[in-house]
Structures are given as C-alpha cells and as structure tokens.
Amino acid sequence: MTTPTALATHQARTRLHELTIIDVRTPGEYAGGHLPGALNIPLDQIQRALPDIRHATDRGDVLVVCASGARSENACKILAENGITAATLSGGTGAWAADGHELHRPQSASRATWGMERQVRLTAGVIVLLGLLLGLVVHPAFQLISAGIAAGLAFSALTNTCGMAAILAKLPHNRPRAADLDNTLAALRNR
C-alpha cells in the first residue's frame, strides 16, 4: 500500500477514482451526505466486513471516513490489527464539506438523522438538566447524575472515545438494515 495513514481533503479528492471509500458513520449520518462513491459500513460492523475490506485492498487503497476523523481512526486501528492497511480522511466529512467539496445524498433519503456528535450533545444536556432538576425538587443526591455525565464527557475527551455514542449507535434509527449492509458488502466485493 502506498497510502499514508491520513489524507488531507485535497489529496483524497484527486484520488477518489482510485480509492475504495468506506464511511463508518451511522446509516442516518451517511444519508445526510457522504463522499462520492463511499460505501456505508458502520464502525460497529467493521469486524463483519473484514474479509470484504481485505479483498478491496488487493485492488487498491482504502480510505476510511467519518464525520470528524475520530471514528475513522478507530476503524483504521481495527483494520491494522487485522493486517489491513487503510488511511483516514483528516477532518472527516466536516472538513470535506468545509473545503467546498460536494457531498452526495441518496435520492431515497427522506430525512437525515442528526450526526452522532449532535445526538450525544442533546442526550448529555438533557441528562444533566434532569439530574439538576431532580436534585432541586426531589433529593440533592440526584445531582450525582449530572456529575457522572460530566465525568463521562471528560473521560471521552481524554481517551477520544465516547461510550454514549456507542450506546446511541444501537438505537434503531442509527442501525443499518441487514439487507442494506449485505448489499454494501456485495458492492464492496464487486468493485
């Protein structure tokens, strides 16, 4: 493989025709806009897709993409642990769009699901407010809920992981339908 571990948006744009692009965001995020030609294999489905991704590397370089770069870095680590070399897009689809590059949206997408970061912010905010409200109205011990969320957010920032995102990714609107993932893996095999 000649692909470096990270590609800037301008580097990726010039190589789109020769890269196999795997978007590891949730199906809803993917439907909201993705790089041209990207295939959606959510991060929690990477293990299932390993044989097909390995086969794709026989034909060329693989670029892994997410919203900001954190999930794609995690995916690249999983791939590397399994002997598969892949690069990540620096800054993810956010940087791609900010640099003025087009994002493709499926024609069948009726509405886009919020990005995972936005879902996490909403959930964390609601839980913090609920903990504070319950602490004022019911018992001060409920404020520990808010403290727990604050500790979780600090841990998330320090480790570049997010347990809340992992839980939210399991919600039905964030999950791929089995047929959709099977079709994506078939498309990956046939590239």
Order of alpha helices (4+ residues) and beta strands (2+ residues): beta-alpha-beta-alpha-beta-alpha-beta-alpha-beta-alpha-alpha-alpha-alpha-alpha
